[in-house]
């Protein structure tokens, strides 16, 4: 969660970001809202057994 917020706050990503996480980041959602980002859970199908049990989250800046 900290790495995602640091990346968003740094300005390195201005439209969309996809993260593969171990669990649903429920405490991240209000932080994204405060920063003007929406989120969407996606099917976790990265093609590797390492991430099949995790969560894939797409975050998009509002208005992008």
PDB file of N, CA, C, O and CB in Angstrom:
ATOM      1  N   UNK A   1       0.821  -1.184   0.000  1.00  0.00           N
ATOM      2  CA  UNK A   1       0.000   0.000   0.000  1.00  0.00           C
ATOM      3  C   UNK A   1       0.866   1.249   0.000  1.00  0.00           C
ATOM      4  O   UNK A   1       0.591   2.198  -0.735  1.00  0.00           O
ATOM      5  CB  UNK A   1      -0.935  -0.003   1.196  1.00  0.00           C
ATOM      6  N   UNK A   2       1.899   1.255   0.810  1.00  0.00           N
ATOM      7  CA  UNK A   2       2.781   2.414   0.887  1.00  0.00           C
ATOM      8  C   UNK A   2       3.466   2.652  -0.454  1.00  0.00           C
ATOM      9  O   UNK A   2       3.563   3.793  -0.906  1.00  0.00           O
ATOM     10  CB  UNK A   2       3.830   2.223   1.995  1.00  0.00           C
ATOM     11  N   UNK A   3       3.935   1.594  -1.088  1.00  0.00           N
ATOM     12  CA  UNK A   3       4.610   1.735  -2.383  1.00  0.00           C
ATOM     13  C   UNK A   3       3.662   2.291  -3.438  1.00  0.00           C
ATOM     14  O   UNK A   3       4.061   3.121  -4.254  1.00  0.00           O
ATOM     15  CB  UNK A   3       5.173   0.383  -2.845  1.00  0.00           C
ATOM     16  N   UNK A   4       2.422   1.845  -3.427  1.00  0.00           N
ATOM     17  CA  UNK A   4       1.434   2.347  -4.391  1.00  0.00           C
ATOM     18  C   UNK A   4       1.202   3.832  -4.176  1.00  0.00           C
ATOM     19  O   UNK A   4       1.221   4.603  -5.135  1.00  0.00           O
ATOM     20  CB  UNK A   4       0.102   1.576  -4.268  1.00  0.00           C
ATOM     21  N   UNK A   5       0.986   4.244  -2.943  1.00  0.00           N
ATOM     22  CA  UNK A   5       0.739   5.655  -2.655  1.00  0.00           C
ATOM     23  C   UNK A   5       1.959   6.515  -2.973  1.00  0.00           C
ATOM     24  O   UNK A   5       1.816   7.630  -3.474  1.00  0.00           O
ATOM     25  CB  UNK A   5       0.344   5.833  -1.192  1.00  0.00           C
ATOM     26  N   UNK A   6       3.148   6.011  -2.688  1.00  0.00           N
ATOM     27  CA  UNK A   6       4.362   6.760  -3.039  1.00  0.00           C
ATOM     28  C   UNK A   6       4.487   6.935  -4.544  1.00  0.00           C
ATOM     29  O   UNK A   6       4.886   7.998  -5.020  1.00  0.00           O
ATOM     30  CB  UNK A   6       5.606   6.051  -2.494  1.00  0.00           C
ATOM     31  N   UNK A   7       4.150   5.899  -5.287  1.00  0.00           N
ATOM     32  CA  UNK A   7       4.219   5.984  -6.752  1.00  0.00           C
ATOM     33  C   UNK A   7       3.212   6.986  -7.284  1.00  0.00           C
ATOM     34  O   UNK A   7       3.540   7.799  -8.148  1.00  0.00           O
ATOM     35  CB  UNK A   7       3.974   4.611  -7.386  1.00  0.00           C
ATOM     36  N   UNK A   8       1.987   6.933  -6.773  1.00  0.00           N
ATOM     37  CA  UNK A   8       0.958   7.875  -7.207  1.00  0.00           C
ATOM     38  C   UNK A   8       1.354   9.305  -6.837  1.00  0.00           C
ATOM     39  O   UNK A   8       1.247  10.215  -7.660  1.00  0.00           O
ATOM     40  CB  UNK A   8      -0.405   7.515  -6.579  1.00  0.00           C
ATOM     41  N   UNK A   9       1.808   9.500  -5.609  1.00  0.00           N
ATOM     42  CA  UNK A   9       2.161  10.839  -5.143  1.00  0.00           C
ATOM     43  C   UNK A   9       3.393  11.403  -5.840  1.00  0.00           C
ATOM     44  O   UNK A   9       3.544  12.621  -5.930  1.00  0.00           O
ATOM     45  CB  UNK A   9       2.393  10.817  -3.655  1.00  0.00           C
ATOM     46  N   UNK A  10       4.266  10.546  -6.331  1.00  0.00           N
ATOM     47  CA  UNK A  10       5.492  11.006  -6.994  1.00  0.00           C
ATOM     48  C   UNK A  10       5.221  11.619  -8.355  1.00  0.00           C
ATOM     49  O   UNK A  10       6.039  12.379  -8.873  1.00  0.00           O
ATOM     50  CB  UNK A  10       6.463   9.858  -7.146  1.00  0.00           C
ATOM     51  N   UNK A  11       4.068  11.291  -8.938  1.00  0.00           N
ATOM     52  CA  UNK A  11       3.756  11.795 -10.262  1.00  0.00           C
ATOM     53  C   UNK A  11       4.313  10.937 -11.384  1.00  0.00           C
ATOM     54  O   UNK A  11       4.200  11.304 -12.554  1.00  0.00           O
ATOM     55  CB  UNK A  11       4.270  13.179 -10.400  1.00  0.00           C
ATOM     56  N   UNK A  12       4.912   9.804 -11.050  1.00  0.00           N
ATOM     57  CA  UNK A  12       5.467   8.910 -12.072  1.00  0.00           C
ATOM     58  C   UNK A  12       4.372   8.279 -12.929  1.00  0.00           C
ATOM     59  O   UNK A  12       4.601   7.944 -14.091  1.00  0.00           O
ATOM     60  CB  UNK A  12       6.304   7.814 -11.414  1.00  0.00           C
ATOM     61  N   UNK A  13       3.191   8.120 -12.353  1.00  0.00           N
ATOM     62  CA  UNK A  13       2.058   7.526 -13.064  1.00  0.00           C
ATOM     63  C   UNK A  13       0.955   8.561 -13.085  1.00  0.00           C
ATOM     64  O   UNK A  13       0.531   9.038 -12.033  1.00  0.00           O
ATOM     65  CB  UNK A  13       1.574   6.186 -12.392  1.00  0.00           C
ATOM     66  N   UNK A  14       0.477   8.920 -14.286  1.00  0.00           N
ATOM     67  CA  UNK A  14      -0.546   9.957 -14.328  1.00  0.00           C
ATOM     68  C   UNK A  14      -1.899   9.476 -14.829  1.00  0.00           C
ATOM     69  O   UNK A  14      -2.861  10.245 -14.804  1.00  0.00           O
ATOM     70  CB  UNK A  14      -0.080  11.071 -15.186  1.00  0.00           C
ATOM     71  N   UNK A  15      -2.006   8.240 -15.279  1.00  0.00           N
ATOM     72  CA  UNK A  15      -3.311   7.781 -15.773  1.00  0.00           C
ATOM     73  C   UNK A  15      -3.770   6.477 -15.136  1.00  0.00           C
ATOM     74  O   UNK A  15      -4.879   6.422 -14.605  1.00  0.00           O
ATOM     75  CB  UNK A  15      -3.260   7.609 -17.266  1.00  0.00           C
ATOM     76  N   UNK A  16      -2.955   5.425 -15.169  1.00  0.00           N
ATOM     77  CA  UNK A  16      -3.386   4.121 -14.652  1.00  0.00           C
ATOM     78  C   UNK A  16      -2.208   3.351 -14.073  1.00  0.00           C
ATOM     79  O   UNK A  16      -1.057   3.532 -14.470  1.00  0.00           O
ATOM     80  CB  UNK A  16      -4.061   3.296 -15.760  1.00  0.00           C
ATOM     81  N   UNK A  17      -2.538   2.487 -13.120  1.00  0.00           N
ATOM     82  CA  UNK A  17      -1.549   1.660 -12.448  1.00  0.00           C
ATOM     83  C   UNK A  17      -2.210   0.327 -12.126  1.00  0.00           C
ATOM     84  O   UNK A  17      -3.351   0.297 -11.665  1.00  0.00           O
ATOM     85  CB  UNK A  17      -0.997   2.356 -11.153  1.00  0.00           C
ATOM     86  N   UNK A  18      -1.505  -0.777 -12.363  1.00  0.00           N
ATOM     87  CA  UNK A  18      -2.014  -2.109 -12.030  1.00  0.00           C
ATOM     88  C   UNK A  18      -1.069  -2.726 -11.011  1.00  0.00           C
ATOM     89  O   UNK A  18       0.150  -2.713 -11.185  1.00  0.00           O
ATOM     90  CB  UNK A  18      -2.144  -3.018 -13.309  1.00  0.00           C
ATOM     91  N   UNK A  19      -1.653  -3.269  -9.939  1.00  0.00           N
ATOM     92  CA  UNK A  19      -0.842  -3.890  -8.886  1.00  0.00           C
ATOM     93  C   UNK A  19      -1.335  -5.307  -8.626  1.00  0.00           C
ATOM     94  O   UNK A  19      -2.537  -5.571  -8.650  1.00  0.00           O
ATOM     95  CB  UNK A  19      -0.890  -3.051  -7.580  1.00  0.00           C
ATOM     96  N   UNK A  20      -0.405  -6.205  -8.381  1.00  0.00           N
ATOM     97  CA  UNK A  20      -0.703  -7.580  -7.971  1.00  0.00           C
ATOM     98  C   UNK A  20      -0.436  -7.651  -6.471  1.00  0.00           C
ATOM     99  O   UNK A  20       0.684  -7.407  -6.024  1.00  0.00           O
ATOM    100  CB  UNK A  20       0.169  -8.646  -8.776  1.00  0.00           C
ATOM    101  N   UNK A  21      -1.458  -7.983  -5.700  1.00  0.00           N
ATOM    102  CA  UNK A  21      -1.358  -7.954  -4.243  1.00  0.00           C
ATOM    103  C   UNK A  21      -1.751  -9.301  -3.647  1.00  0.00           C
ATOM    104  O   UNK A  21      -2.466 -10.084  -4.272  1.00  0.00           O
ATOM    105  CB  UNK A  21      -2.240  -6.841  -3.667  1.00  0.00           C
ATOM    106  N   UNK A  22      -1.281  -9.557  -2.439  1.00  0.00           N
ATOM    107  CA  UNK A  22      -1.603 -10.805  -1.750  1.00  0.00           C
ATOM    108  C   UNK A  22      -3.040 -10.844  -1.243  1.00  0.00           C
ATOM    109  O   UNK A  22      -3.653 -11.910  -1.180  1.00  0.00           O
ATOM    110  CB  UNK A  22      -0.657 -11.011  -0.596  1.00  0.00           C
ATOM    111  N   UNK A  23      -3.570  -9.689  -0.885  1.00  0.00           N
ATOM    112  CA  UNK A  23      -4.932  -9.621  -0.354  1.00  0.00           C
ATOM    113  C   UNK A  23      -5.576  -8.302  -0.764  1.00  0.00           C
ATOM    114  O   UNK A  23      -4.897  -7.379  -1.215  1.00  0.00           O
ATOM    115  CB  UNK A  23      -4.934  -9.772   1.190  1.00  0.00           C
ATOM    116  N   UNK A  24      -6.890  -8.228  -0.602  1.00  0.00           N
ATOM    117  CA  UNK A  24      -7.587  -7.006  -0.984  1.00  0.00           C
ATOM    118  C   UNK A  24      -7.168  -5.864  -0.053  1.00  0.00           C
ATOM    119  O   UNK A  24      -7.232  -6.005   1.168  1.00  0.00           O
ATOM    120  CB  UNK A  24      -9.127  -7.213  -0.942  1.00  0.00           C
ATOM    121  N   UNK A  25      -6.744  -4.750  -0.620  1.00  0.00           N
ATOM    122  CA  UNK A  25      -6.221  -3.638   0.181  1.00  0.00           C
ATOM    123  C   UNK A  25      -7.326  -2.666   0.613  1.00  0.00           C
ATOM    124  O   UNK A  25      -7.388  -1.541   0.118  1.00  0.00           O
ATOM    125  CB  UNK A  25      -5.152  -2.885  -0.610  1.00  0.00           C
ATOM    126  N   UNK A  26      -8.179  -3.088   1.515  1.00  0.00           N
ATOM    127  CA  UNK A  26      -9.350  -2.283   1.875  1.00  0.00           C
ATOM    128  C   UNK A  26      -8.984  -0.913   2.441  1.00  0.00           C
ATOM    129  O   UNK A  26      -9.754   0.036   2.293  1.00  0.00           O
ATOM    130  CB  UNK A  26     -10.190  -3.030   2.880  1.00  0.00           C
ATOM    131  N   UNK A  27      -7.823  -0.793   3.086  1.00  0.00           N
ATOM    132  CA  UNK A  27      -7.413   0.503   3.628  1.00  0.00           C
ATOM    133  C   UNK A  27      -6.825   1.424   2.557  1.00  0.00           C
ATOM    134  O   UNK A  27      -6.636   2.616   2.801  1.00  0.00           O
ATOM    135  CB  UNK A  27      -6.399   0.299   4.738  1.00  0.00           C
ATOM    136  N   UNK A  28      -6.541   0.885   1.395  1.00  0.00           N
ATOM    137  CA  UNK A  28      -6.022   1.687   0.290  1.00  0.00           C
ATOM    138  C   UNK A  28      -7.139   2.479  -0.394  1.00  0.00           C
ATOM    139  O   UNK A  28      -6.901   3.580  -0.889  1.00  0.00           O
ATOM    140  CB  UNK A  28      -5.312   0.787  -0.729  1.00  0.00           C
ATOM    141  N   UNK A  29      -8.334   1.937  -0.424  1.00  0.00           N
ATOM    142  CA  UNK A  29      -9.423   2.557  -1.183  1.00  0.00           C
ATOM    143  C   UNK A  29      -9.724   4.002  -0.769  1.00  0.00           C
ATOM    144  O   UNK A  29      -9.836   4.856  -1.649  1.00  0.00           O
ATOM    145  CB  UNK A  29     -10.667   1.733  -1.029  1.00  0.00           C
ATOM    146  N   UNK A  30      -9.860   4.319   0.521  1.00  0.00           N
ATOM    147  CA  UNK A  30     -10.112   5.722   0.866  1.00  0.00           C
ATOM    148  C   UNK A  30      -8.939   6.638   0.513  1.00  0.00           C
ATOM    149  O   UNK A  30      -9.141   7.807   0.187  1.00  0.00           O
ATOM    150  CB  UNK A  30     -10.418   5.840   2.346  1.00  0.00           C
ATOM    151  N   UNK A  31      -7.719   6.109   0.579  1.00  0.00           N
ATOM    152  CA  UNK A  31      -6.546   6.900   0.207  1.00  0.00           C
ATOM    153  C   UNK A  31      -6.565   7.220  -1.285  1.00  0.00           C
ATOM    154  O   UNK A  31      -6.220   8.329  -1.693  1.00  0.00           O
ATOM    155  CB  UNK A  31      -5.251   6.152   0.576  1.00  0.00           C
ATOM    156  N   UNK A  32      -6.969   6.245  -2.093  1.00  0.00           N
ATOM    157  CA  UNK A  32      -7.089   6.485  -3.536  1.00  0.00           C
ATOM    158  C   UNK A  32      -8.161   7.535  -3.809  1.00  0.00           C
ATOM    159  O   UNK A  32      -7.958   8.443  -4.615  1.00  0.00           O
ATOM    160  CB  UNK A  32      -7.422   5.172  -4.286  1.00  0.00           C
ATOM    161  N   UNK A  33      -9.302   7.408  -3.136  1.00  0.00           N
ATOM    162  CA  UNK A  33     -10.381   8.390  -3.300  1.00  0.00           C
ATOM    163  C   UNK A  33      -9.897   9.797  -2.971  1.00  0.00           C
ATOM    164  O   UNK A  33     -10.182  10.741  -3.708  1.00  0.00           O
ATOM    165  CB  UNK A  33     -11.579   8.025  -2.408  1.00  0.00           C
ATOM    166  N   UNK A  34      -9.170   9.940  -1.873  1.00  0.00           N
ATOM    167  CA  UNK A  34      -8.657  11.252  -1.461  1.00  0.00           C
ATOM    168  C   UNK A  34      -7.709  11.849  -2.486  1.00  0.00           C
ATOM    169  O   UNK A  34      -7.584  13.070  -2.580  1.00  0.00           O
ATOM    170  CB  UNK A  34      -7.952  11.141  -0.127  1.00  0.00           C
ATOM    171  N   UNK A  35      -7.038  10.994  -3.257  1.00  0.00           N
ATOM    172  CA  UNK A  35      -6.061  11.463  -4.244  1.00  0.00           C
ATOM    173  C   UNK A  35      -6.651  11.564  -5.653  1.00  0.00           C
ATOM    174  O   UNK A  35      -5.941  11.912  -6.597  1.00  0.00           O
ATOM    175  CB  UNK A  35      -4.860  10.532  -4.261  1.00  0.00           C
ATOM    176  N   UNK A  36      -7.945  11.263  -5.799  1.00  0.00           N
ATOM    177  CA  UNK A  36      -8.586  11.380  -7.102  1.00  0.00           C
ATOM    178  C   UNK A  36      -8.394  10.180  -8.001  1.00  0.00           C
ATOM    179  O   UNK A  36      -8.355  10.315  -9.224  1.00  0.00           O
ATOM    180  CB  UNK A  36      -8.081  12.578  -7.791  1.00  0.00           C
ATOM    181  N   UNK A  37      -8.273   8.990  -7.398  1.00  0.00           N
ATOM    182  CA  UNK A  37      -8.095   7.761  -8.156  1.00  0.00           C
ATOM    183  C   UNK A  37      -9.249   6.807  -7.882  1.00  0.00           C
ATOM    184  O   UNK A  37      -9.720   6.708  -6.749  1.00  0.00           O
ATOM    185  CB  UNK A  37      -6.753   7.097  -7.809  1.00  0.00           C
ATOM    186  N   UNK A  38      -9.704   6.109  -8.911  1.00  0.00           N
ATOM    187  CA  UNK A  38     -10.700   5.052  -8.751  1.00  0.00           C
ATOM    188  C   UNK A  38      -9.978   3.708  -8.778  1.00  0.00           C
ATOM    189  O   UNK A  38      -8.797   3.639  -9.118  1.00  0.00           O
ATOM    190  CB  UNK A  38     -11.798   5.127  -9.870  1.00  0.00           C
ATOM    191  N   UNK A  39     -10.687   2.651  -8.423  1.00  0.00           N
ATOM    192  CA  UNK A  39     -10.074   1.322  -8.421  1.00  0.00           C
ATOM    193  C   UNK A  39     -11.056   0.285  -8.950  1.00  0.00           C
ATOM    194  O   UNK A  39     -12.273   0.461  -8.887  1.00  0.00           O
ATOM    195  CB  UNK A  39      -9.605   0.939  -7.003  1.00  0.00           C
ATOM    196  N   UNK A  40     -10.499  -0.789  -9.466  1.00  0.00           N
ATOM    197  CA  UNK A  40     -11.301  -1.892 -10.011  1.00  0.00           C
ATOM    198  C   UNK A  40     -10.543  -3.198  -9.783  1.00  0.00           C
ATOM    199  O   UNK A  40      -9.373  -3.320 -10.148  1.00  0.00           O
ATOM    200  CB  UNK A  40     -11.604  -1.677 -11.542  1.00  0.00           C
ATOM    201  N   UNK A  41     -11.219  -4.169  -9.178  1.00  0.00           N
ATOM    202  CA  UNK A  41     -10.630  -5.497  -9.024  1.00  0.00           C
ATOM    203  C   UNK A  41     -10.726  -6.238 -10.342  1.00  0.00           C
ATOM    204  O   UNK A  41     -11.776  -6.233 -10.984  1.00  0.00           O
ATOM    205  CB  UNK A  41     -11.329  -6.294  -7.895  1.00  0.00           C
ATOM    206  N   UNK A  42      -9.649  -6.871 -10.747  1.00  0.00           N
ATOM    207  CA  UNK A  42      -9.597  -7.619 -11.997  1.00  0.00           C
ATOM    208  C   UNK A  42      -9.323  -9.086 -11.701  1.00  0.00           C
ATOM    209  O   UNK A  42      -8.768  -9.406 -10.650  1.00  0.00           O
ATOM    210  CB  UNK A  42      -8.518  -7.042 -12.943  1.00  0.00           C
ATOM    211  N   UNK A  43      -9.697  -9.975 -12.601  1.00  0.00           N
ATOM    212  CA  UNK A  43      -9.328 -11.383 -12.416  1.00  0.00           C
ATOM    213  C   UNK A  43      -7.810 -11.512 -12.365  1.00  0.00           C
ATOM    214  O   UNK A  43      -7.105 -10.949 -13.202  1.00  0.00           O
ATOM    215  CB  UNK A  43      -9.911 -12.266 -13.555  1.00  0.00           C
ATOM    216  N   UNK A  44      -7.321 -12.239 -11.401  1.00  0.00           N
ATOM    217  CA  UNK A  44      -5.877 -12.420 -11.252  1.00  0.00           C
ATOM    218  C   UNK A  44      -5.440 -13.591 -12.109  1.00  0.00           C
ATOM    219  O   UNK A  44      -5.499 -14.744 -11.680  1.00  0.00           O
ATOM    220  CB  UNK A  44      -5.485 -12.650  -9.765  1.00  0.00           C
ATOM    221  N   UNK A  45      -5.009 -13.294 -13.305  1.00  0.00           N
ATOM    222  CA  UNK A  45      -4.593 -14.342 -14.240  1.00  0.00           C
ATOM    223  C   UNK A  45      -3.321 -13.903 -14.946  1.00  0.00           C
ATOM    224  O   UNK A  45      -3.324 -13.612 -16.142  1.00  0.00           O
ATOM    225  CB  UNK A  45      -5.715 -14.652 -15.272  1.00  0.00           C
ATOM    226  N   UNK A  46      -2.248 -13.861 -14.195  1.00  0.00           N
ATOM    227  CA  UNK A  46      -0.988 -13.372 -14.763  1.00  0.00           C
ATOM    228  C   UNK A  46      -0.226 -14.464 -15.501  1.00  0.00           C
ATOM    229  O   UNK A  46       0.809 -14.185 -16.106  1.00  0.00           O
ATOM    230  CB  UNK A  46      -0.113 -12.794 -13.667  1.00  0.00           C
ATOM    231  N   UNK A  47      -0.714 -15.702 -15.464  1.00  0.00           N
ATOM    232  CA  UNK A  47      -0.037 -16.779 -16.162  1.00  0.00           C
ATOM    233  C   UNK A  47       1.001 -17.487 -15.321  1.00  0.00           C
ATOM    234  O   UNK A  47       1.707 -18.370 -15.808  1.00  0.00           O
ATOM    235  CB  UNK A  47       0.602 -16.255 -17.386  1.00  0.00           C
ATOM    236  N   UNK A  48       1.096 -17.103 -14.058  1.00  0.00           N
ATOM    237  CA  UNK A  48       2.063 -17.730 -13.157  1.00  0.00           C
ATOM    238  C   UNK A  48       1.352 -18.186 -11.894  1.00  0.00           C
ATOM    239  O   UNK A  48       0.461 -17.495 -11.399  1.00  0.00           O
ATOM    240  CB  UNK A  48       3.218 -16.756 -12.813  1.00  0.00           C
ATOM    241  N   UNK A  49       1.736 -19.336 -11.369  1.00  0.00           N
ATOM    242  CA  UNK A  49       1.107 -19.822 -10.142  1.00  0.00           C
ATOM    243  C   UNK A  49       1.441 -18.933  -8.951  1.00  0.00           C
ATOM    244  O   UNK A  49       0.782 -19.026  -7.916  1.00  0.00           O
ATOM    245  CB  UNK A  49       1.542 -21.253  -9.858  1.00  0.00           C
ATOM    246  N   UNK A  50       2.453 -18.069  -9.074  1.00  0.00           N
ATOM    247  CA  UNK A  50       2.835 -17.174  -7.985  1.00  0.00           C
ATOM    248  C   UNK A  50       1.760 -16.152  -7.643  1.00  0.00           C
ATOM    249  O   UNK A  50       1.673 -15.713  -6.497  1.00  0.00           O
ATOM    250  CB  UNK A  50       4.104 -16.460  -8.338  1.00  0.00           C
ATOM    251  N   UNK A  51       0.938 -15.763  -8.620  1.00  0.00           N
ATOM    252  CA  UNK A  51      -0.030 -14.695  -8.346  1.00  0.00           C
ATOM    253  C   UNK A  51      -1.477 -15.149  -8.487  1.00  0.00           C
ATOM    254  O   UNK A  51      -2.382 -14.324  -8.366  1.00  0.00           O
ATOM    255  CB  UNK A  51       0.217 -13.533  -9.272  1.00  0.00           C
ATOM    256  N   UNK A  52      -1.722 -16.402  -8.733  1.00  0.00           N
ATOM    257  CA  UNK A  52      -3.098 -16.868  -8.932  1.00  0.00           C
ATOM    258  C   UNK A  52      -3.963 -16.720  -7.685  1.00  0.00           C
ATOM    259  O   UNK A  52      -5.181 -16.588  -7.801  1.00  0.00           O
ATOM    260  CB  UNK A  52      -3.090 -18.313  -9.367  1.00  0.00           C
ATOM    261  N   UNK A  53      -3.367 -16.739  -6.500  1.00  0.00           N
ATOM    262  CA  UNK A  53      -4.146 -16.618  -5.273  1.00  0.00           C
ATOM    263  C   UNK A  53      -4.291 -15.179  -4.809  1.00  0.00           C
ATOM    264  O   UNK A  53      -4.943 -14.926  -3.795  1.00  0.00           O
ATOM    265  CB  UNK A  53      -3.513 -17.434  -4.183  1.00  0.00           C
ATOM    266  N   UNK A  54      -3.713 -14.249  -5.511  1.00  0.00           N
ATOM    267  CA  UNK A  54      -3.718 -12.867  -5.075  1.00  0.00           C
ATOM    268  C   UNK A  54      -4.823 -12.047  -5.716  1.00  0.00           C
ATOM    269  O   UNK A  54      -5.780 -12.582  -6.277  1.00  0.00           O
ATOM    270  CB  UNK A  54      -2.399 -12.243  -5.368  1.00  0.00           C
ATOM    271  N   UNK A  55      -4.669 -10.763  -5.620  1.00  0.00           N
ATOM    272  CA  UNK A  55      -5.621  -9.773  -6.124  1.00  0.00           C
ATOM    273  C   UNK A  55      -4.904  -8.934  -7.179  1.00  0.00           C
ATOM    274  O   UNK A  55      -3.737  -8.580  -7.007  1.00  0.00           O
ATOM    275  CB  UNK A  55      -6.187  -8.868  -4.960  1.00  0.00           C
ATOM    276  N   UNK A  56      -5.593  -8.622  -8.256  1.00  0.00           N
ATOM    277  CA  UNK A  56      -5.061  -7.689  -9.232  1.00  0.00           C
ATOM    278  C   UNK A  56      -5.976  -6.464  -9.184  1.00  0.00           C
ATOM    279  O   UNK A  56      -7.192  -6.575  -9.345  1.00  0.00           O
ATOM    280  CB  UNK A  56      -4.988  -8.327 -10.689  1.00  0.00           C
ATOM    281  N   UNK A  57      -5.380  -5.314  -8.964  1.00  0.00           N
ATOM    282  CA  UNK A  57      -6.128  -4.078  -8.784  1.00  0.00           C
ATOM    283  C   UNK A  57      -5.674  -3.065  -9.820  1.00  0.00           C
ATOM    284  O   UNK A  57      -4.486  -2.762  -9.931  1.00  0.00           O
ATOM    285  CB  UNK A  57      -5.947  -3.520  -7.353  1.00  0.00           C
ATOM    286  N   UNK A  58      -6.634  -2.545 -10.579  1.00  0.00           N
ATOM    287  CA  UNK A  58      -6.324  -1.463 -11.527  1.00  0.00           C
ATOM    288  C   UNK A  58      -6.817  -0.160 -10.932  1.00  0.00           C
ATOM    289  O   UNK A  58      -7.973  -0.037 -10.528  1.00  0.00           O
ATOM    290  CB  UNK A  58      -6.976  -1.718 -12.933  1.00  0.00           C
ATOM    291  N   UNK A  59      -5.918   0.808 -10.886  1.00  0.00           N
ATOM    292  CA  UNK A  59      -6.232   2.121 -10.349  1.00  0.00           C
ATOM    293  C   UNK A  59      -6.113   3.143 -11.473  1.00  0.00           C
ATOM    294  O   UNK A  59      -5.137   3.138 -12.223  1.00  0.00           O
ATOM    295  CB  UNK A  59      -5.295   2.482  -9.158  1.00  0.00           C
ATOM    296  N   UNK A  60      -7.092   4.004 -11.585  1.00  0.00           N
ATOM    297  CA  UNK A  60      -7.136   4.993 -12.672  1.00  0.00           C
ATOM    298  C   UNK A  60      -7.426   6.353 -12.091  1.00  0.00           C
ATOM    299  O   UNK A  60      -8.310   6.514 -11.249  1.00  0.00           O
ATOM    300  CB  UNK A  60      -8.200   4.621 -13.738  1.00  0.00           C
ATOM    301  N   UNK A  61      -6.647   7.358 -12.565  1.00  0.00           N
ATOM    302  CA  UNK A  61      -6.906   8.723 -12.123  1.00  0.00           C
ATOM    303  C   UNK A  61      -8.231   9.193 -12.722  1.00  0.00           C
ATOM    304  O   UNK A  61      -8.512   8.964 -13.898  1.00  0.00           O
ATOM    305  CB  UNK A  61      -5.741   9.675 -12.531  1.00  0.00           C
ATOM    306  N   UNK A  62      -9.032   9.851 -11.896  1.00  0.00           N
ATOM    307  CA  UNK A  62     -10.312  10.355 -12.375  1.00  0.00           C
ATOM    308  C   UNK A  62     -10.094  11.328 -13.521  1.00  0.00           C
ATOM    309  O   UNK A  62      -9.179  12.151 -13.478  1.00  0.00           O
ATOM    310  CB  UNK A  62     -11.092  11.032 -11.237  1.00  0.00           C
ATOM    311  N   UNK A  63     -10.925  11.234 -14.535  1.00  0.00           N
ATOM    312  CA  UNK A  63     -10.838  12.122 -15.682  1.00  0.00           C
ATOM    313  C   UNK A  63      -9.823  11.707 -16.729  1.00  0.00           C
ATOM    314  O   UNK A  63      -9.599  12.434 -17.696  1.00  0.00           O
ATOM    315  CB  UNK A  63     -10.518  13.476 -15.221  1.00  0.00           C
ATOM    316  N   UNK A  64      -9.206  10.549 -16.549  1.00  0.00           N
ATOM    317  CA  UNK A  64      -8.205  10.086 -17.527  1.00  0.00           C
ATOM    318  C   UNK A  64      -8.841   9.203 -18.571  1.00  0.00           C
ATOM    319  O   UNK A  64      -8.155   8.722 -19.473  1.00  0.00           O
ATOM    320  CB  UNK A  64      -7.071   9.329 -16.830  1.00  0.00           C
TER     321      UNK A  64
END
